[in-house]
Amino acid sequence: MKTGIIGLGKMGGALLRGMLKSGAVAPQDVWVYDHHKENMAALQAEHPGVHEAESEEAAADAVEALVLAVKPHAVLPLISALSEGDRELPLLISIAAAVTLDEMEERACDGTRIVRAMPNTPCMVLSGVIAYSPGTAVTDEDEEAARRLLSGCGSVFKVEESRMNAVSAISGCGPAYMFTALDALSDAGVAMGLPRKTALELAAGTMLGSALMLEQTGEHPMALRDAVTSPGGTTIAALNALDECGFRNAWIQAVKSAVRRAEEMEGN
Ligand SMILES: NC(=O)c1ccc[n+]([C@@H]2O[C@H](COP(=O)([O-])OP(=O)(O)OC[C@H]3O[C@@H](n4cnc5c(N)ncnc54)[C@H](OP(=O)(O)O)[C@@H]3O)[C@@H](O)[C@H]2O)c1
C-alpha cells in the first residue's frame, strides 16, 4: 500500500522505521515530507528507495494512506491546508496526542477517512503498542489497511476514542516511565558497587523478562510477584521499602497527571 508520512521526528521516525523493518511497507511505496532535510537523508541512508515528497500536498497526492506525525498544535492547520480546493485525501492516520476525531473531521472535506492512533517509540524495534479509534467515514477495509500497517510495528488495540487520553498516559508516555525506572534501578546497583553497564543490563533484562513472563503465562502480576517473594526474605524487604516510598501511588499520580495535561491540551 502506498504510504506517506508528514513529520519524521521522534515518533514519526520510529513508526515508519518499524513499518519498513517489518516489511509492512516497501521503501519504494513510501513518500515522506519533513521540514528537516537531515531527517530525510538519515532515513534514505537506512532505507534506499524511500521517496522525498516536495510538499505536504505532494505526499497526500501520491499515497493511499498518509500518517500525520507532526506536533499536536500543527495537526489541524495541516489538515486544513491539505483540504484546500476540496482535495480528496487518502486515508489519514493521525498520531497526535489530544487532537480529537471531531476536530480533525471538522477541518477536512466531508467524507474524509481519519483514524486516530496512539503509538509509542518501541515501534522502532517492532515492539510497540498502538491503540487506534476509527473516524465516522472509515470503512472496514480502511480499518483493516490501517491495522495491517500499524501491526508491523507491534501490538494493535482498537479503543473507544474517549479512552485515548488514558491510553496515551499508559503506553504513549510509558516508555519514558520505564526508562526512568531503569535508570533509577541501575543507579541503585551502582550505589551497591556494580559497574554502570552491568547494573543497566541487569535492570533492562529483568524488565524485558518480566514483561514476557506476564504475557506468556497470562498470570496476574501479583501472582508472579508472590512467586518470588519468600516470607521474611529480601524481596519482601525491598517491596516494603517501595511501599513506604509511595511507589504505587507515584505511578498512579503520574498517569493521572498525563491525562489531566492531555485534557488541558484538548481545551486549547
Ligand atoms: N514522542 C512520543 O513518544 C509520542 C508518542 C505518541 C504520539 N506522539 C505524537 O506524535 C506526534 C509527533 O511527535 P514527535 O515527538 O515525533 O515530534 P517531533 O520529534 O517534533 O517531530 C515532528 C516533526 O514534524 C515536523 N513537522 C512539523 N510540521 C510539519 C509539516 N507541516 N510538514 C512537515 N513536517 C512537519 C517537525 O519539524 P519542525 O520541528 O520544524 O516543526 C518535526 O521534524 C505528536 O503529535 C505527538 O503527540 C508522540
The ligand as an SDF file (V2000), in Angstrom:
LIG
                    3D

 48 52  0  0  0  0  0  0  0  0999 V2000
    7.1800   11.1600   21.1040 N   0  0  0  0  0  0  0  0  0  0  0  0
    6.3540   10.1980   21.5240 C   0  0  0  0  0  0  0  0  0  0  0  0
    6.7120    9.3080   22.3020 O   0  0  0  0  0  0  0  0  0  0  0  0
    4.9360   10.1560   21.0050 C   0  0  0  0  0  0  0  0  0  0  0  0
    4.1030    9.0770   21.3880 C   0  0  0  0  0  0  0  0  0  0  0  0
    2.8030    9.0220   20.8550 C   0  0  0  0  0  0  0  0  0  0  0  0
    2.3570   10.0280   19.9920 C   0  0  0  0  0  0  0  0  0  0  0  0
    3.1690   11.0760   19.6890 N   0  0  0  0  0  0  0  0  0  0  0  0
    2.6610   12.1140   18.7810 C   0  0  0  0  0  0  0  0  0  0  0  0
    3.4910   12.1060   17.6370 O   0  0  0  0  0  0  0  0  0  0  0  0
    3.4970   13.4190   17.0620 C   0  0  0  0  0  0  0  0  0  0  0  0
    4.9250   13.7940   16.7160 C   0  0  0  0  0  0  0  0  0  0  0  0
    5.6560   13.8520   17.9300 O   0  0  0  0  0  0  0  0  0  0  0  0
    7.2410   13.7880   17.9260 P   0  0  0  0  0  0  0  0  0  0  0  0
    7.6540   13.5990   19.3170 O   0  0  0  0  0  0  0  0  0  0  0  0
    7.7070   12.8320   16.8580 O   0  0  0  0  0  0  0  0  0  0  0  0
    7.5600   15.2960   17.4400 O   0  0  0  0  0  0  0  0  0  0  0  0
    8.8690   15.8330   16.7260 P   0  0  0  0  0  0  0  0  0  0  0  0
   10.0480   14.9920   17.0820 O   0  0  0  0  0  0  0  0  0  0  0  0
    8.9020   17.3090   16.9450 O   0  0  0  0  0  0  0  0  0  0  0  0
    8.5740   15.5580   15.1750 O   0  0  0  0  0  0  0  0  0  0  0  0
    7.6920   16.2760   14.3970 C   0  0  0  0  0  0  0  0  0  0  0  0
    8.4040   16.5410   13.0900 C   0  0  0  0  0  0  0  0  0  0  0  0
    7.4560   17.0080   12.1340 O   0  0  0  0  0  0  0  0  0  0  0  0
    7.9720   18.1790   11.5360 C   0  0  0  0  0  0  0  0  0  0  0  0
    6.8370   18.9820   11.0350 N   0  0  0  0  0  0  0  0  0  0  0  0
    6.0060   19.7610   11.7030 C   0  0  0  0  0  0  0  0  0  0  0  0
    5.0500   20.2790   10.9040 N   0  0  0  0  0  0  0  0  0  0  0  0
    5.3270   19.8090    9.6850 C   0  0  0  0  0  0  0  0  0  0  0  0
    4.7310   19.9790    8.4370 C   0  0  0  0  0  0  0  0  0  0  0  0
    3.6550   20.7420    8.2390 N   0  0  0  0  0  0  0  0  0  0  0  0
    5.2730   19.3650    7.4050 N   0  0  0  0  0  0  0  0  0  0  0  0
    6.3460   18.5830    7.5860 C   0  0  0  0  0  0  0  0  0  0  0  0
    6.9770   18.3620    8.7460 N   0  0  0  0  0  0  0  0  0  0  0  0
    6.4670   18.9870    9.7920 C   0  0  0  0  0  0  0  0  0  0  0  0
    8.7190   18.8390   12.6230 C   0  0  0  0  0  0  0  0  0  0  0  0
    9.5190   19.8730   12.1430 O   0  0  0  0  0  0  0  0  0  0  0  0
    9.5890   21.2670   12.9980 P   0  0  0  0  0  0  0  0  0  0  0  0
   10.2600   20.9000   14.2690 O   0  0  0  0  0  0  0  0  0  0  0  0
   10.3890   22.1710   12.1400 O   0  0  0  0  0  0  0  0  0  0  0  0
    8.1810   21.7300   13.1930 O   0  0  0  0  0  0  0  0  0  0  0  0
    9.4610   17.6370   13.2080 C   0  0  0  0  0  0  0  0  0  0  0  0
   10.5850   17.2960   12.4220 O   0  0  0  0  0  0  0  0  0  0  0  0
    2.8690   14.3640   18.0800 C   0  0  0  0  0  0  0  0  0  0  0  0
    1.6150   14.7860   17.6180 O   0  0  0  0  0  0  0  0  0  0  0  0
    2.7590   13.5310   19.3460 C   0  0  0  0  0  0  0  0  0  0  0  0
    1.5960   13.8650   20.0890 O   0  0  0  0  0  0  0  0  0  0  0  0
    4.4540   11.1500   20.1570 C   0  0  0  0  0  0  0  0  0  0  0  0
  1  2  1  0
  2  3  2  0
  2  4  1  0
  4  5  1  0
  4 48  2  0
  5  6  2  0
  6  7  1  0
  7  8  2  0
  8  9  1  0
  8 48  1  0
  9 10  1  0
  9 46  1  0
 10 11  1  0
 11 12  1  0
 11 44  1  0
 12 13  1  0
 13 14  1  0
 14 15  2  0
 14 16  1  0
 14 17  1  0
 17 18  1  0
 18 19  2  0
 18 20  1  0
 18 21  1  0
 21 22  1  0
 22 23  1  0
 23 24  1  0
 23 42  1  0
 24 25  1  0
 25 26  1  0
 25 36  1  0
 26 27  1  0
 26 35  1  0
 27 28  2  0
 28 29  1  0
 29 30  1  0
 29 35  2  0
 30 31  1  0
 30 32  2  0
 32 33  1  0
 33 34  2  0
 34 35  1  0
 36 37  1  0
 36 42  1  0
 37 38  1  0
 38 39  2  0
 38 40  1  0
 38 41  1  0
 42 43  1  0
 44 45  1  0
 44 46  1  0
 46 47  1  0
M  CHG  2   8   1  16  -1
M  END
$$$$
